């Protein structure tokens, strides 16, 4: 299993310590390819795409509109 966590670098230009998981582009249990866009996170007014680090089956751990912080594990790949 591979954890998909939010990179702390996404917050480097932010004054806020948290963001919002805006949406998932794929459903739980979907097979994804390495580099595929899987989610989008809003930090202040900026949207950041989250990509799959490798191929696998996605297990979503964080709900849409969840408040997230740097390092939050939002999903796993099996």
Secondary structure by P-SEA (a helix, b strand, c coil): ccccccccccccccccccccccccccccccccccccccbbbbcccbbbbbbcccccbbbbcccccccccccccccccc
